[in-house]
């Protein structure tokens, strides 16, 4: 009989153990935008809560509720009495491997910064004791990947080995990503006044005790191939929307109102059925679009958050107080609005929705549904969307946490309903401008300016969010005399002074302390003043070359306003980077104005 238990990474990895990925598993394929970034956001948010609780000398905090990562399936392998425990990873190897890369990357960063105690504790979660290896040095790792990934994994996970020969590996890329994020997060916490040790311990606590996995242990007699196939290709649980549909059909039949063919708007055609069944969302929230719609619709109508996978219960309570015909009619109307949200929100909605989706603010949808359904005046609707976008982009640039958005936007929805559809823009601007705590604050121009000057956006923002920022600034640089073509969404982000700058970009002779100057430059090159958008061929062509070659290439091939003044800049150094950062901030402040300038 299989055993099921909930475990934290600390419990899963603290014992001497070997989790082996079998040959029939695919190699490591998780990606930055789809998996690594959401995982890091979850970990860093938990770490911030742990740190805040520690600073307040609080005995408990919101972080006591673990963040669920999903499930893994393991099978005990036969071992001799003198060997340590070994398990076959039947399912969940991507998750398990990523956890090890995350733990090791944090540990390695701690070691480089001499934060020794947390580093030692994390080391015990990624490495087995050398006395237990039986002559097989690979048994030092608690997780051992499939054959094609073993060399890259060895070099990524060994502090003393270089990973340069495996730069194309997703395993190496994930490890580097988590190292960069850890360093940036620690730097940010130190700048905010925390000690590096306190910040490190909070991050360690979050990643070891604030994540939770369901571990399913199989018996030795179970066939892992059959289990793997069953887990990945069979067994479809009943969706929330299917349970709601059954409830609606039952109530309609009891009331004698209509046949099932006339009341379910989500299966009107094959195309409609396919559209509503497509998975949307990210991470553990990825579900069929229809289930996410019911969550948004219920949140809008009840003006309070609805927990994922509780839609059926919430619907039952909501529908029990209303005639079923009215509920079905409303569902039909709002579902049409949901499918046509871009057109219902007006001519500026395409760009707004693209930026909303890039920033992953799905919790805003109930507000947008209400705006699109309540027919406000066009000018007020434009004002509302402009203020919402400014609010979200400024908070993103200032690196303010999004964990309060779910409840905040529901509060905003209540304000909008109370104020009426005729004043949605004015009500929204007034509500956003009244926020005073960082959890919901609308950042000022001064706060935006500081973020543009100091924040290493290349590492602290996802590529999609950074492109969004640069694309918006590019559009803000254009005038009424400029050709109307929109900015391509397929451009790549390029460092003007390259990350590998030592060959052609020597420090100035008066730099003084070269160690300090090097660290300063290594940080400045990731700020927005040193970043631009290029096509992939142009990006590859200019790469790490000297400034003069880049200027000539930009002059010959780039048509973006972001790059126009660069061709007239004879020297590119820290000073010009900071000047450009401030210039781009001025443009960004016009593109995404604060309350007084919203119109």
Wavefront OBJ file of the C-alpha trace (Angstrom):
o trace
v 0.000 0.000 0.000
v 1.301 3.438 -0.874
v 1.912 6.009 1.865
v 1.171 9.704 1.463
v 2.723 12.428 3.614
v 3.360 16.158 3.543
v 7.024 17.084 3.871
v 9.172 20.193 3.805
v 12.509 20.261 1.963
v 14.183 20.032 5.368
v 12.434 16.733 6.168
v 12.851 15.380 2.652
v 16.601 15.976 2.382
v 18.044 16.070 5.898
v 18.527 12.302 6.108
v 21.249 10.389 4.285
v 19.441 9.384 1.107
v 19.797 9.001 -2.634
v 16.884 9.966 -4.910
v 17.632 8.440 -8.314
v 15.893 9.576 -11.503
v 15.325 6.492 -13.721
v 16.282 6.196 -17.368
v 12.680 6.379 -18.604
v 12.334 9.940 -17.285
v 13.012 12.854 -19.646
v 15.917 15.168 -18.993
v 15.547 18.446 -17.081
v 13.363 20.891 -19.076
v 11.971 23.464 -16.655
v 12.375 27.109 -17.773
v 12.973 30.513 -16.253
v 9.710 32.322 -17.030
v 7.406 29.311 -16.572
v 8.875 27.669 -13.469
v 12.008 29.258 -11.947
v 10.660 32.798 -11.638
v 7.319 31.807 -10.043
v 9.163 29.529 -7.614
v 11.617 32.284 -6.691
v 8.789 34.780 -6.195
v 7.054 32.349 -3.825
v 10.281 31.689 -1.891
v 11.291 35.346 -1.647
v 7.816 36.385 -0.479
v 7.937 33.751 2.253
v 11.433 34.922 3.198
v 10.245 38.522 3.497
v 7.491 37.395 5.854
v 9.959 35.384 7.938
v 12.340 38.365 8.102
v 9.559 40.785 9.024
v 8.377 38.496 11.814
v 11.928 38.170 13.140
v 12.429 41.936 13.108
v 9.165 42.396 15.005
v 10.087 39.620 17.465
v 6.833 37.930 16.527
v 6.250 34.331 17.455
v 4.284 33.558 14.296
v 3.350 35.148 11.005
v 1.608 34.509 7.732
v 4.639 32.526 6.596
v 3.640 29.758 9.037
v 1.255 28.617 6.291
v 3.521 26.589 3.955
v 3.531 27.147 0.217
v 2.466 23.979 -1.610
v 4.823 22.956 -4.441
v 3.068 19.854 -5.733
v 3.670 16.131 -5.434
v 6.471 13.647 -5.970
v 6.198 9.862 -6.220
v 9.010 7.731 -4.821
v 9.704 4.012 -4.625
v 12.008 2.300 -2.160
v 14.985 0.630 -3.853
v 16.517 -2.537 -2.415
v 19.787 -1.820 -0.560
v 22.172 -3.824 1.566
v 22.116 -3.397 5.313
v 25.378 -1.408 5.162
v 24.123 0.958 2.424
v 22.111 4.097 2.968
v 18.523 4.512 1.832
v 17.799 4.885 -1.908
v 14.568 5.872 -3.662
v 13.496 5.806 -7.300
v 11.902 9.070 -8.462
v 8.814 7.789 -10.283
v 7.265 11.222 -10.807
v 8.202 14.795 -9.898
v 11.869 14.709 -10.927
v 11.674 18.228 -12.440
v 10.402 19.585 -9.115
v 12.903 17.591 -7.054
v 15.877 18.599 -9.224
v 14.852 22.250 -9.155
v 14.626 22.190 -5.367
v 18.166 20.855 -5.139
v 19.464 23.490 -7.571
v 17.685 26.200 -5.551
v 19.049 24.989 -2.206
v 22.571 24.636 -3.563
v 22.545 28.019 -5.320
v 21.509 29.742 -2.076
v 24.156 27.762 -0.172
v 26.876 28.703 -2.658
v 25.924 32.371 -2.474
v 26.065 32.233 1.331
v 29.531 30.632 1.163
v 30.831 33.365 -1.146
v 29.575 35.989 1.318
v 30.930 34.135 4.368
v 27.489 33.625 5.886
v 28.707 30.366 7.310
v 26.071 28.853 9.622
v 23.117 29.001 7.202
v 25.451 27.780 4.441
v 26.453 24.727 6.493
v 22.857 23.885 7.308
v 21.874 24.087 3.630
v 24.888 22.010 2.636
v 23.510 19.116 4.706
v 20.354 19.208 2.548
v 22.191 18.801 -0.770
v 25.175 16.607 0.155
v 25.494 13.287 1.956
v 28.336 12.621 4.364
v 31.462 11.502 2.513
v 31.936 8.632 4.993
v 28.793 6.977 3.603
v 29.697 6.975 -0.103
v 31.082 3.438 -0.502
v 33.694 4.692 -2.960
v 31.105 6.211 -5.339
v 31.696 9.967 -5.287
v 28.397 10.695 -7.082
v 26.503 9.390 -4.049
v 27.425 12.611 -2.303
v 24.395 14.179 -4.013
v 20.986 13.491 -2.528
v 19.379 13.708 -5.984
v 21.012 12.097 -9.030
v 19.442 13.015 -12.397
v 18.963 11.016 -15.559
v 22.096 10.121 -17.564
v 22.074 13.064 -19.995
v 21.969 15.586 -17.146
v 24.531 14.066 -14.806
v 27.641 15.925 -16.018
v 25.931 19.331 -15.963
v 24.408 18.597 -12.551
v 27.818 17.617 -11.142
v 29.399 20.880 -12.303
v 26.467 23.050 -11.224
v 26.262 21.532 -7.747
v 30.010 21.436 -6.977
v 31.325 24.756 -5.643
v 34.842 23.903 -6.701
v 33.977 22.971 -10.328
v 33.376 25.433 -13.157
v 30.146 25.172 -15.129
v 31.554 26.970 -18.183
v 31.528 23.793 -20.281
v 27.788 23.310 -19.730
v 26.357 26.771 -20.364
v 23.667 25.389 -22.702
v 22.286 23.133 -19.974
v 18.989 24.122 -18.347
v 20.365 22.720 -15.096
v 23.300 25.140 -15.148
v 21.039 28.008 -16.222
v 18.649 27.321 -13.338
v 21.500 27.211 -10.824
v 22.906 30.528 -12.126
v 19.459 32.115 -12.073
v 18.874 31.204 -8.432
v 22.375 32.414 -7.467
v 21.755 35.809 -9.084
v 18.333 36.124 -7.480
v 19.749 35.225 -4.063
v 22.513 37.833 -4.324
v 20.090 40.524 -5.482
v 17.594 39.703 -2.721
v 20.280 39.829 -0.021
v 21.610 43.149 -1.357
v 18.094 44.590 -1.314
v 17.417 43.494 2.266
v 20.766 44.904 3.429
v 20.004 48.229 1.725
v 16.652 48.220 3.520
v 18.437 47.964 6.886
v 18.548 44.248 7.670
v 21.799 42.511 8.555
v 23.079 40.092 5.945
v 22.971 37.246 8.481
v 19.333 37.941 9.415
v 18.344 38.114 5.752
v 20.229 34.900 4.961
v 18.629 33.044 7.844
v 15.176 34.235 6.781
v 15.784 32.990 3.248
v 17.137 29.704 4.557
v 14.096 29.275 6.812
v 11.717 30.034 3.941
v 13.263 27.574 1.516
v 13.665 24.750 4.041
v 10.539 25.055 6.215
v 7.992 27.217 4.356
v 7.644 25.027 1.276
v 5.613 21.846 1.313
v 5.520 18.780 -0.927
v 3.215 15.793 -0.980
v 5.438 12.686 -1.045
v 3.806 9.470 -2.240
v 5.822 6.368 -1.324
v 5.186 3.209 -3.326
v 5.892 -0.338 -2.279
v 8.796 -2.240 -3.869
v 6.326 -4.527 -5.628
v 4.609 -1.661 -7.525
v 5.551 -1.304 -11.202
v 7.027 2.235 -11.566
v 6.412 2.303 -15.351
v 2.704 1.653 -14.871
v 2.475 4.183 -12.046
v 4.268 6.830 -14.122
v 1.942 6.286 -17.087
v -1.113 6.386 -14.862
v -0.041 9.583 -13.120
v 0.778 11.394 -16.359
v -1.812 10.101 -18.824
v -4.824 8.807 -16.954
v -7.141 9.658 -14.109
v -8.849 13.004 -14.709
v -10.387 14.588 -11.607
v -13.764 16.283 -11.862
v -13.363 20.001 -12.568
v -15.001 22.713 -10.474
v -16.843 23.898 -13.599
v -18.178 20.387 -14.230
v -19.607 20.226 -10.717
v -21.148 23.686 -11.186
v -22.637 22.592 -14.518
v -24.180 19.512 -12.900
v -25.660 21.679 -10.157
v -27.109 24.139 -12.686
v -28.624 21.358 -14.789
v -30.155 19.806 -11.697
v -31.667 23.100 -10.513
v -32.934 23.937 -14.017
v -34.579 20.555 -14.320
v -36.241 20.918 -10.936
v -37.571 24.363 -11.832
v -38.692 23.240 -15.297
v -37.035 26.303 -16.816
v -35.214 24.986 -19.881
v -33.322 22.054 -21.345
v -29.603 21.670 -20.728
v -28.814 22.504 -24.373
v -30.057 26.074 -23.944
v -28.495 27.061 -20.629
v -24.787 26.171 -20.826
v -22.951 28.906 -22.802
v -19.538 27.234 -22.691
v -20.329 24.446 -25.165
v -22.218 26.358 -27.841
v -19.772 25.119 -30.476
v -16.667 22.984 -30.791
v -14.573 26.153 -31.028
v -16.179 27.556 -27.886
v -15.679 24.344 -25.948
v -12.015 24.217 -26.972
v -11.438 27.860 -25.971
v -12.928 27.416 -22.521
v -10.997 24.201 -21.868
v -7.564 25.692 -22.632
v -5.239 25.823 -19.571
v -4.523 29.331 -18.270
v -2.714 30.754 -15.280
v 0.713 29.716 -14.048
v 2.288 27.214 -11.699
v -0.127 25.431 -9.413
v -2.877 27.869 -10.509
v -2.793 26.564 -14.100
v -6.298 25.268 -14.804
v -8.856 25.171 -17.624
v -9.939 28.690 -18.524
v -13.529 27.936 -17.542
v -12.545 27.177 -13.933
v -10.591 30.436 -13.694
v -13.582 32.262 -15.196
v -15.874 30.945 -12.465
v -13.405 32.144 -9.845
v -13.323 35.632 -11.401
v -17.091 35.789 -11.896
v -17.812 34.742 -8.316
v -15.190 37.153 -6.950
v -16.784 39.988 -8.942
v -20.342 39.195 -7.888
v -19.559 38.490 -4.214
v -16.893 41.241 -3.977
v -14.585 39.005 -1.980
v -11.759 36.599 -2.883
v -12.692 33.036 -3.805
v -10.110 30.367 -3.049
v -8.897 28.167 -5.878
v -10.780 24.853 -6.112
v -13.534 26.163 -3.832
v -15.626 27.590 -6.677
v -18.313 24.908 -6.473
v -18.931 25.520 -2.760
v -18.996 29.294 -3.299
v -21.324 28.933 -6.280
v -23.709 26.729 -4.309
v -23.994 29.332 -1.551
v -24.339 32.200 -4.040
v -26.893 30.521 -6.320
v -29.050 29.244 -3.438
v -30.145 32.823 -2.744
v -31.139 33.699 -6.339
v -33.498 32.367 -9.034
v -31.495 29.926 -11.144
v -32.662 31.621 -14.373
v -31.152 34.926 -13.253
v -27.873 33.210 -12.389
v -27.701 31.470 -15.772
v -28.566 34.656 -17.681
v -25.836 36.541 -15.827
v -23.340 33.772 -16.522
v -24.133 33.999 -20.228
v -23.705 37.775 -20.363
v -20.501 37.885 -18.329
v -18.955 34.943 -20.198
v -19.403 36.872 -23.456
v -17.712 39.882 -21.855
v -14.895 37.659 -20.605
v -14.243 36.297 -24.097
v -14.318 39.772 -25.629
v -12.638 41.681 -22.806
v -10.224 43.489 -25.111
v -12.995 45.093 -27.201
v -15.292 45.683 -24.219
v -12.586 47.706 -22.440
v -11.991 50.055 -25.353
v -9.246 50.946 -27.855
v -6.379 51.019 -25.323
v -7.127 47.613 -23.832
v -4.830 45.447 -25.977
v -1.652 47.002 -24.612
v -3.097 47.168 -21.105
v -4.049 43.476 -21.093
v -0.667 42.477 -22.549
v 1.072 44.308 -19.714
v -1.355 42.934 -17.110
v -0.643 39.399 -18.306
v 3.122 39.975 -18.421
v 3.055 41.183 -14.819
v 0.940 38.125 -13.914
v -1.799 40.096 -12.149
v -4.684 37.741 -12.820
v -6.316 38.796 -9.545
v -7.209 42.079 -11.274
v -9.652 40.297 -13.630
v -12.766 40.648 -11.406
v -12.247 44.428 -11.437
v -11.834 44.443 -15.223
v -14.924 42.273 -15.654
v -16.969 44.715 -13.612
v -15.594 47.709 -15.535
v -16.354 46.056 -18.867
v -19.846 44.992 -17.745
v -20.985 48.284 -16.203
v -20.693 50.490 -19.328
v -18.860 53.507 -17.834
v -18.211 56.660 -19.902
v -15.259 56.189 -22.271
v -13.180 58.950 -20.690
v -13.655 57.512 -17.190
v -12.794 54.000 -18.405
v -9.569 55.221 -20.045
v -8.647 57.054 -16.864
v -9.287 53.933 -14.800
v -7.168 51.669 -17.011
v -4.359 54.226 -17.181
v -4.248 54.578 -13.407
v -4.308 50.795 -12.889
v -1.435 50.295 -15.324
v 0.603 53.082 -13.748
v -0.005 51.617 -10.300
v 1.100 48.124 -11.344
v 4.125 49.171 -13.397
v 5.451 51.572 -10.771
v 5.117 48.947 -8.048
v 6.832 46.401 -10.281
v 9.722 48.787 -10.979
v 10.090 49.630 -7.279
v 10.059 45.900 -6.462
v 7.090 46.193 -4.101
v 5.521 42.852 -3.216
v 2.260 41.750 -4.845
v 1.036 39.456 -2.088
v -1.662 41.918 -0.940
v -3.181 42.303 -4.421
v -5.865 39.646 -4.022
v -7.606 41.395 -1.126
v -6.659 44.922 -2.251
v -8.321 44.663 -5.652
v -11.463 43.256 -4.084
v -11.516 46.301 -1.782
v -11.094 48.454 -4.885
v -14.009 46.645 -6.525
v -16.228 47.473 -3.548
v -15.221 51.152 -3.837
v -16.012 51.174 -7.561
v -19.417 49.616 -7.011
v -20.220 52.138 -4.281
v -19.095 55.056 -6.451
v -21.097 53.982 -9.495
v -20.071 53.357 -13.082
v -20.175 57.040 -14.109
v -17.188 57.895 -11.891
v -14.992 54.781 -12.166
v -11.853 56.692 -13.203
v -12.119 59.325 -10.488
v -12.996 56.740 -7.821
v -10.118 54.497 -8.795
v -7.493 57.271 -8.859
v -8.685 58.589 -5.498
v -8.546 55.125 -3.912
v -5.078 54.307 -5.271
v -3.670 57.698 -4.282
v -4.958 57.289 -0.707
v -2.801 54.215 0.000
v -0.088 54.855 2.590
v 1.543 51.499 3.405
v 4.114 49.835 1.145
v 1.864 46.784 0.733
v -0.545 48.863 -1.407
v 1.285 52.160 -2.037
v 1.245 53.880 -5.452
v 4.967 54.797 -5.778
v 5.791 58.464 -6.281
v 8.127 59.938 -8.898
v 10.908 60.094 -6.296
v 10.538 56.401 -5.481
v 10.498 55.555 -9.178
v 13.616 57.655 -9.745
v 15.489 55.838 -6.987
v 14.531 52.450 -8.407
v 15.705 53.414 -11.880
v 19.000 54.637 -10.443
v 19.863 51.655 -8.243
v 17.784 48.585 -9.078
v 19.537 45.854 -11.142
v 16.470 45.332 -13.299
v 18.218 42.770 -15.502
v 18.222 40.344 -12.570
v 15.389 41.598 -10.379
v 12.754 41.610 -13.140
v 11.774 38.743 -15.404
v 12.701 39.178 -19.070
v 9.061 39.729 -19.975
v 8.586 42.439 -17.354
v 11.824 44.156 -18.296
v 10.810 44.139 -21.975
v 7.464 45.623 -20.947
v 9.253 48.479 -19.205
v 11.583 49.213 -22.116
v 8.774 48.886 -24.680
v 6.659 51.400 -22.763
v 9.544 53.860 -22.581
v 10.175 53.429 -26.321
v 6.532 54.274 -27.015
v 6.805 57.251 -24.667
v 9.775 58.596 -26.640
v 7.775 58.677 -29.842
v 5.833 61.757 -30.893
v 2.765 62.525 -32.984
v 5.121 62.930 -35.947
v 6.509 59.411 -35.565
v 5.353 56.523 -37.765
v 2.527 54.678 -35.944
v 4.123 51.205 -35.962
v 4.012 49.590 -32.539
v 7.101 48.209 -30.805
v 7.780 44.582 -31.708
v 7.224 42.125 -28.839
v 10.073 39.918 -30.110
v 13.035 42.170 -29.359
v 15.797 41.006 -27.035
v 17.351 42.803 -24.087
v 20.961 43.877 -24.590
v 23.554 45.289 -22.201
v 25.228 48.335 -23.767
v 28.276 47.806 -21.573
v 28.435 43.998 -21.676
v 28.359 41.689 -18.697
v 31.780 40.412 -19.766
v 33.366 43.852 -19.981
v 36.967 43.203 -18.956
v 38.407 42.801 -22.479
v 37.279 46.033 -24.147
v 35.942 48.107 -21.251
v 38.825 48.640 -18.861
v 38.312 50.659 -15.699
v 39.524 54.248 -15.859
v 42.980 55.017 -14.498
v 41.498 57.136 -11.703
v 39.099 54.405 -10.561
v 40.956 54.072 -7.246
v 40.145 50.872 -5.396
v 39.757 48.454 -8.305
v 37.877 45.892 -6.229
v 35.253 48.444 -5.200
v 35.138 49.907 -8.710
v 34.641 46.453 -10.205
v 31.785 45.636 -7.792
v 30.165 49.000 -8.538
v 30.397 48.433 -12.289
v 29.101 44.872 -12.004
v 25.996 46.294 -10.360
v 25.522 49.382 -12.539
v 25.604 47.415 -15.795
v 22.357 45.681 -14.798
v 20.458 48.948 -14.166
v 18.066 50.204 -16.801
v 20.423 52.911 -18.061
v 22.656 50.204 -19.514
v 19.850 48.162 -21.106
v 18.115 48.474 -24.450
v 16.071 46.521 -26.987
v 17.544 45.022 -30.169
v 16.656 42.400 -32.716
v 18.266 39.027 -32.059
v 20.634 39.260 -35.092
v 21.815 42.732 -34.042
v 22.139 41.595 -30.437
v 24.360 38.712 -31.508
v 26.418 40.953 -33.788
v 27.295 43.597 -31.183
v 27.567 41.208 -28.207
v 30.663 41.944 -26.078
v 32.395 44.242 -28.541
v 33.809 47.725 -27.816
v 31.602 50.807 -27.601
v 32.665 52.255 -30.952
v 31.570 49.090 -32.766
v 28.251 49.110 -30.932
v 27.632 52.764 -31.790
v 28.208 52.101 -35.468
v 25.958 49.031 -35.454
v 23.171 50.919 -33.676
v 23.499 53.812 -36.099
v 23.278 51.485 -39.102
v 20.545 49.107 -38.021
v 18.430 50.271 -35.059
v 15.350 52.433 -35.621
v 14.267 52.611 -31.979
v 14.123 55.951 -30.204
v 15.675 54.173 -27.212
v 18.897 53.980 -29.208
v 18.877 57.245 -31.164
v 20.930 59.376 -28.804
v 23.393 56.564 -28.109
v 25.101 57.037 -31.470
v 26.079 60.561 -30.395
v 27.575 59.433 -27.088
v 31.371 59.099 -27.510
v 32.048 57.432 -24.139
v 30.002 54.845 -22.316
v 30.738 54.452 -18.606
v 29.103 54.458 -15.203
v 28.318 58.188 -15.376
v 26.553 57.993 -18.749
v 24.655 54.919 -17.596
v 23.316 56.804 -14.570
v 22.433 59.811 -16.736
v 20.483 57.590 -19.121
v 18.729 55.887 -16.193
v 17.383 59.236 -15.031
v 16.364 60.219 -18.557
v 14.481 56.956 -19.028
v 12.827 57.464 -15.645
v 11.501 60.866 -16.740
v 9.952 59.228 -19.794
v 8.530 56.361 -17.709
v 6.945 58.844 -15.307
v 5.128 60.422 -18.271
v 4.041 57.062 -19.684
v 2.812 55.880 -16.285
v 1.864 59.114 -14.454
v 0.931 59.385 -10.797
v -2.458 60.549 -9.538
v -2.134 64.270 -10.243
v -1.293 63.672 -13.909
v -3.846 60.939 -14.652
v -6.513 62.134 -17.030
l 1 2 3 4 5 6 7 8 9 10 11 12 13 14 15 16 17 18 19 20 21 22 23 24 25 26 27 28 29 30 31 32 33 34 35 36 37 38 39 40 41 42 43 44 45 46 47 48 49 50 51 52 53 54 55 56 57 58 59 60 61 62 63 64 65 66 67 68 69 70 71 72 73 74 75 76 77 78 79 80 81 82 83 84 85 86 87 88 89 90 91 92 93 94 95 96 97 98 99 100 101 102 103 104 105 106 107 108 109 110 111 112 113 114 115 116 117 118 119 120 121 122 123 124 125 126 127 128 129 130 131 132 133 134 135 136 137 138 139 140 141 142 143 144 145 146 147 148 149 150 151 152 153 154 155 156 157 158 159 160 161 162 163 164 165 166 167 168 169 170 171 172 173 174 175 176 177 178 179 180 181 182 183 184 185 186 187 188 189 190 191 192 193 194 195 196 197 198 199 200 201 202 203 204 205 206 207 208 209 210 211 212 213 214 215 216 217 218 219 220 221 222 223 224 225 226 227 228 229 230 231 232 233 234 235 236 237 238 239 240 241 242 243 244 245 246 247 248 249 250 251 252 253 254 255 256 257 258 259 260 261 262 263 264 265 266 267 268 269 270 271 272 273 274 275 276 277 278 279 280 281 282 283 284 285 286 287 288 289 290 291 292 293 294 295 296 297 298 299 300 301 302 303 304 305 306 307 308 309 310 311 312 313 314 315 316 317 318 319 320 321 322 323 324 325 326 327 328 329 330 331 332 333 334 335 336 337 338 339 340 341 342 343 344 345 346 347 348 349 350 351 352 353 354 355 356 357 358 359 360 361 362 363 364 365 366 367 368 369 370 371 372 373 374 375 376 377 378 379 380 381 382 383 384 385 386 387 388 389 390 391 392 393 394 395 396 397 398 399 400 401 402 403 404 405 406 407 408 409 410 411 412 413 414 415 416 417 418 419 420 421 422 423 424 425 426 427 428 429 430 431 432 433 434 435 436 437 438 439 440 441 442 443 444 445 446 447 448 449 450 451 452 453 454 455 456 457 458 459 460 461 462 463 464 465 466 467 468 469 470 471 472 473 474 475 476 477 478 479 480 481 482 483 484 485 486 487 488 489 490 491 492 493 494 495 496 497 498 499 500 501 502 503 504 505 506 507 508 509 510 511 512 513 514 515 516 517 518 519 520 521 522 523 524 525 526 527 528 529 530 531 532 533 534 535 536 537 538 539 540 541 542 543 544 545 546 547 548 549 550 551 552 553 554 555 556 557 558 559 560 561 562 563 564 565 566 567 568 569 570 571 572 573 574 575 576 577 578 579 580 581 582 583 584 585 586 587 588 589 590 591 592 593 594 595 596 597 598 599
